[in-house]
């Protein structure tokens, strides 16, 4: 049984191991795979494991031994799922590994906007506090979250975990989701329409999948419905945001700030308009990446494959 990992480096840059996969078959792992090498590296594989390397219909039809595709992520749009289904090949993802990590990172971005801890620390190191005539100083508005409203677009596992943290900070929560669980409603949490969420929220955080219906959900028309000075957080998918519209809103002052861990094209392009937008804080898609979360991802990926080899398919998306 030949197992090929096409792009293992981001999951495991050296601080984890591949022993679980090695125990299941003849294993080979590539750090990265360019488009021109995908077919050559995959052609004899029984099992393909990918993170962001695309598995197209051509690849699937060319890999005559292929029996299983594992995705080292929750999102699986890199795989032509229809082609895999037509070839009777299961595609399995990792649905729950990063809930705590991502919801924590939402507040890393948000607290940076509220307090600018790093820039104030750098100012102290530069000697500005030592030379200050007063006992303290700050270079940007400082914001208290208690009493503010957080709107969560998408209210699955990560959205719900984010809501718990928001409530712990004393915030009220408005959730927008096609599925509503009445058991979660409380004095500090309610469901609302998208327009209600946009107009009432001081902070809006995106937690929805990327579908045709959600692509570009943060656009000029919806930004216009937001409170003046609202904050946007996106740790979900870059194409949920129309980047030109967000940049315009930040530069005009309509929105106070944005904290983004994802953008439309990754790695970010040098001409991305958000790189020059005011008060836009961008991190390189790392919300998912604490070692604890990556270890969970690895363990689930191995278990997915082990169960398949035993005759049971879990976390199948097709």
C-alpha positions, 0 to 999 in steps of 0.5 A: 500500500503506497502512501504519498504525502504531497505537501507535508511541510506546513503540517510538520516542519520537523516538530512532529513525526510521520510514524502513524502513517509509516506504520500503515504502508509504504510511505513517502512524504514530500515537503512541497509539490509543484503542479508539474510534479503532481502526476509523476509523484502520485501515479503509483499511489494507493493513498494520496494525502494533500494539504493545499496541493490540488488533486484534479480530475486529471490526476484522479483518472491518471492514478490507476491504483488510487483508493483514498484521498486524505486532506490535511485540513478542514477545507477540501476545495483543493480536491475535485470531489465530483471526480473522486466520487465518480471514481468511487474514491472517498475524500476524507478531511479533518473537521474538528482539530483547530476549534480552540486554536482558531477561536483563541487567535480571533482574540489575539487579532482583536486584542492587538487592535484594542491594545497594540501590545507589541507596538507599545512594548517596542516604544518602551524598548526604544526609550520612549517611556523612560523619557516620558514626562508622564507616568504613562503614554499610549499611541492609539485608542485603547478599547474595552470589550466588555459591553460591546457586541460581537457578530459571528457570521457562521456559528459552527464549532469555531463560532460557538467557541468564539462566542464563549470567549466573547461572553467571558469578556463581557460581550454580547453575541449575535450569531448568523447561521442557516442552522439555529440551536435554540438551546444556545440562546441566552441573555448574552447570545441571540440569533439574528438576520445578516442585516441585524448582525451587520448593523448592531455589531461592534466586532464582526468575525467570520466563521462560515465556509466558502460557498458561492452563497458566502463568497464576497459576503463582506462587500461594499453594500454590506460594509455600508450596513455596519456601524461606523468604526466597526472591527472586522476579523477573518480567520476563515477564508480569504474570498469571503471578503471583497478586498478592494471594498474592505481597503476602501472602508478602512482608508475612509475610516468607515471601519476602524480596523481589520484583523485578517489571518487569511486573504484571497490568494495565499501566499499574499501577493505583493500588490494586494491592496490590503497591504497598504490599507489603514489599520489592517493587521495581516498574519500568514494563515497561522490560526490553525498552527499551534503544535497542539492543534497540528498534533490533533490534525496528524492523529485524526488524519492517521486514524481516518486512513487506519479506519479506511484500511479496516473497512470503515470510512470516517470524516468522508466529504463525498 
